[in-house]
Amino acid sequence: MLAYAIKLEMIPYLIGIRYLFFPDPFGRQPGLEITLHCPDYTRPPDDRNEMELVERIFSSYKAMKRDQKRAQDRYLPSSMWSDKLSSGYSSLMKGLQSDDPSQFHFFLANFGAWKEDLGIENTSFLRKNMRSWPTRAYLKHVVFYQQLRRWHWFYNQRKPTESLSYPEFGNQAGAYLGENFIGVGSFFNEIYGSILHGLIEDRERPVVADLGAGYGKLAYFTLRTAKRFCFIDFDLPETLCLCAYYLMKAWPDKRALLYGEEEYSPGAHEKYDLIFMPNYEIEKAGQDTIDLFMNITSLGEMDRSAVINYIHHITRSTHYFFHMNHDNYPSHFSRDIQGMLGYEYPVPRDRFKLLFRYLDAGHLLYHGFIDFKTDIFLYLYEKQEERNSKES
């Protein structure tokens, strides 16, 4: 593992030097100019709508942290996430301790450019590789141009590059493709979001849930062309605040429910378009109330008992279940404790059919070479009752 870590540190320099002397001609095409963007912290907006939004999220955060103390251990952060929260999310916690929403607001307005690793984006990777000419060349030509070329190939040039863009709320780091902002994860989030949208586009008002949505980027790509929908995020309180801030700004006209404002139940799916609940509220999701449930990598960051519990509630509530997690190399929490692999998740085979299992090319080719250590696989399940009803 040490040799592998050293290799990953050296790759940006070694490959970047090559591109300093031999730039990728792909980027010389009109409209495909890449400009790296890694901003410093910015002053938060102070208009009335912004302050009302932040006050709502801050009040919800206080309620979540108060009630988290009574939650069962399976809903507490794993050791992996406890370390991340105490370092990267300290501004949220300090704002809570001092009852000062200004620190809280500053973090929300800048999480996309945050210097500590937040576990939801590639900002620290971008910042580290902005420090030298070779590593900047690596970012530009490998991380962005190579992914852009694969994305164009995937669609055979049928989609405009504007499809890769998403809002910059939270002061996002990434790059500009012409005048359009894109992130490191734009390319495969757009692909998977489009695939997932295809599952639910025939529903008049689909209900989509995510366990650990980060700040909501996949949800945005999945639902941005839907006229009507309900999106529910179940997550740790800290990351849930980011998702609420990002999506409520991205879709300001949507009706939103934050924890503590009203009791959550499946009835809320009809009343609200955006619902943000701490992870322990997943027990209230109900039976067959959700069209599509998503999870991206976070199940692989939990211990066995937590995974079993979440899978029970997900499969009880949803028709489709899509997840991306490790399938060969589990996460290790200590010498004797490791996470579960995707194929081990106890999805009930008598009720769910596996539609596909496929290697995620985005992680496989992320570093500019085939990296089998990044063994993320995509799984899509469909509930048998739903399939049978379509056949009858």
Secondary structure, DSSP 8 states (H G I E B T S, - for coil): -HHHHHHHHHHHHHHHHHHHHS--GGGGSTT--EEEE---------SHHHHHHHHHHHHHHHHHHHHHTTS-GGGS--HHHHHHHHHHTHHHHHHHHTT-HHHHHHHHHHGGG-SS--SSSSHHHHHHTTSSHHHHHHIIIIIIIIHHHHHHHHHTT-S-GGGG----TTT--EEEETTEEE-TTHHHHHHHHHHHHHHHTTSSS-EEEEES-TTSHHHHHHHTT-SS-EEEEEE-HHHHHHHHHHHHHHSTTS-EEETTTS---TTHHHH-SEEEEEGGGGGGS-SS-EEEEEEESSGGGS-HHHHHHHHHHHHHHEEEEEEEEESSS--BSSSS-B---GGGS---TTTEEEEEEEE-HHHHTTTSS--TT--EEEEEEEEHHHHHHHH-
